[in-house]
Amino acid sequence: MPVFNMIRPASRYAVLVLILFAIGACAGLPGSAPTRFYILKTAEDIKPGEATINLPEAMTIGIGPVQIPGYADRPQIVTFDSGAEINVSDFDHWAEPLSDAIKRVVSSNVAFLIGEEKVFAYPADFRPNKGSVQVALDIIDITETGTGVARLSVRWHLKELYDNTVLARHAKTYEMPATTGDYNSYANALSTLLGQLSRDIANSLDGLNLSS
């Protein structure tokens, strides 16, 4: 005889109530919520060859590596709150590592601006030549501030790869509105800010003189 049938009716009812309560509690756990994934996109308003800058004919541009803050180096999207507190969203994730996404988008944007044949992702699987210049990015802050503002604070330097000579250093903070708590709005705002950064990177290459 099944054990359940051996339980007195009143006790059996209590057991059923507890089982149903447990099932309902499990169904309401946060883990049941679907995880949403977001990407950074290339700038839609950048046109091929848009930038009118003066580059040596043999110059090629390597984009990378991209360093990001430790707090942002995770799949979950991180935003700021009041004071020193951050929000880490368990169910809103980047679809790829954030540093890879930034390199992909900036490389594509800069390639559109100055010519596809001049731009490659760095490190590369070939030996750069004497005309190769590295654009290394150090992201200082990348977040939504909790006050409806997407912020991208970045430093970048230009370096001759062949002889490891730093040619120039730059820094800038970019901001634009983003709806607080709306991660799609935040991802779109960051994509726009990366477009602005890409234009500034292209302009920083204008008239660059190689030492060799």
Sequence and secondary structure as in RCSB ss.txt:
>XXXX:A:sequence
MPVFNMIRPASRYAVLVLILFAIGACAGLPGSAPTRFYILKTAEDIKPGEATINLPEAMTIGIGPVQIPGYADRP
QIVTFDSGAEINVSDFDHWAEPLSDAIKRVVSSNVAFLIGEEKVFAYPADFRPNKGSVQVALDIIDITETGTGVA
RLSVRWHLKELYDNTVLARHAKTYEMPATTGDYNSYANALSTLLGQLSRDIANSLDGLNLSS
>XXXX:A:secstr
  HHHHS HHHHHHHHHHHHHHHHHHHTSGGGS  EEE     TT  TT       TT EEEEEEEE  GGG SS
EEEEE STT EEEEEEEEESS HHHHHHHHHHHHHHHHH GGGEEESS SS   TTEEEEEEEEEEEEE SSSEE
EEEEEEEEEETTTTEEEEEEEEEEEEE  TT HHHHHHHHHHHHHHHHHHHHHHTTT     
